[in-house]
Amino acid sequence: MKQAATRIEDSEYELFQKTAANIGTTTADVLRMFIYSFNDHHGFPYPVQSRRMEVQAFETEEEATRFATDLAQEAMK
C-alpha cells in the first residue's frame, strides 16, 4: 500500500477534522473515499470551484489576448 500526504493550512486541517468527525468518519477515511471516487470518475466527481476564488479581469483586451495566446502556445508544446 502507498500513503498519500499533502500540506494545508492549520485552520483548514482543523476544520477538516471537525467536519469529518461531524459526519461520523475520520480524515483518513475521507481522503480514502475521495481517492476512490476521483479514480472511478477519472477526475473530480463534482464541478471544481471555490467560493473563495477571486476573479480579476484583464485591464485591456490586448492583455487578455496575450494571455490566451501564451497559454495556447504552452499547451501545444
Secondary structure as UniProt FT lines:
FT   HELIX           10..22
FT   TURN            23..24
FT   HELIX           27..40
FT   TURN            41..42
FT   TURN            51..52
FT   HELIX           61..76
//
